[in-house]
Amino acid sequence: MKKFAFKILLLSFPLIVLVGLFFLLDPFRLFHTYSNYSDNMFVEPNRDFVSGKMFLKNVEKYHYNSFIFGSSRTMAYKTDSWRKHLPNSASPFVFDASGESIFGIYTKIKFLDQMDAKLDNCLVILCTDCTFRQYDDHKGHIGIKYPGVAGTSWINFYVTFIKDYLDFNFLENYYQYLFTRIFTPSMKGYLETRKMKYDGVTNDVWILDQEKEIQETPVAYYHKRKSIFYSRSSEITIAKQQIPNTPLNMLREISDIFKKHHTNYRIVISPLYAQVRFNPKDLELLQNLFGKEFVFDFSGKNYFTEKVENYYEDSHYRPIVGDSIMNIIYK
């Protein structure tokens, strides 16, 4: 029996070491305290976790009362630009998450309401490709919701991170970079090669390298990425209806919370490169709930989506677009 137990211990020793390193090295930045998530970042963090932790850490100090909700497309809407359209009393915070869904937006707004936070100003960014794709907790370490805000399972949260950490491809690429500090093509999708900056107060995100490259050598930037910027169809494409009962109920509750707080809000449907138009029936539902004058649809074919120069790649649009949209919706 002792020999058998010893063999089990011997066989499981590598796993014990790996799990120990998971807590010690903290590749996903879950356990240690970080004053700045921009420093030495090569594993993409869970933005839902970062946003939630940063809010809870700073709310008593900065008394946030103005919020931007949505996916990583919120990086186009900088709080410095947003302030120009808000009262001097505004204290803005970007409460975003990667691939944010209506579930994530709803749970954040509900969380803020339950903790009696002020919701003086809100900017909600919706996207045709992700907002209404998920009505409950997300899967995978990039998208899973932070239980401290969403009220989801803590066990599932940590199990998800450990499972994705123990994926052989992640382990291979993570430790290879840790020892060599050299990125290889195989690391794409596992490690973050872009230089990002996270504001420790507002939670703004900047893609530094790509923005600099576009400003300095725009022709070369887009030529090098011509395979990413695929040709779009000349025909108009309309998304399928995406708002059945579950997300509709969430939207109703969001509307009620905004009314309760007398929130100055705007709902924006993103101008995505794919040029898929938001479904007119879904748009009508949003307009009926939030008011036509507060819902702005920039999806489909328009001035913003026609220009390749408005995008970093085929997913994220630049702050010049966000600035222009804010000028329109707060005119």
CORSULTA-V933557 format. One record per run of one state. SS is the DSSP state (h for helix, s for strand, l for the rest). FROM is the first residue (numbers start at 0). TO is the last residue. If there is no record, write none. Layout:
BEGIN
SS_FROM_TO / SS_FROM_TO
END
This chain:
BEGIN
l_0_0 / h_1_24 / l_25_45 / h_46_61 / l_62_64 / s_65_69 / l_70_70 / h_71_75 / l_76_77 / h_78_82 / l_83_90 / s_91_95 / l_96_100 / h_101_113 / l_114_119 / s_120_125 / l_126_138 / h_139_142 / l_143_145 / h_146_149 / l_150_152 / h_153_164 / l_165_166 / h_167_179 / l_180_183 / h_184_186 / s_187_187 / l_188_189 / s_190_190 / l_191_194 / s_195_197 / l_198_203 / s_204_206 / h_207_215 / l_216_216 / h_217_223 / l_224_235 / s_236_237 / l_238_243 / h_244_260 / l_261_262 / s_263_268 / l_269_274 / s_275_276 / l_277_278 / h_279_289 / l_290_290 / h_291_293 / s_294_296 / l_297_301 / h_302_305 / l_306_306 / h_307_309 / s_310_310 / l_311_315 / s_316_316 / l_317_317 / h_318_328 / l_329_330
END
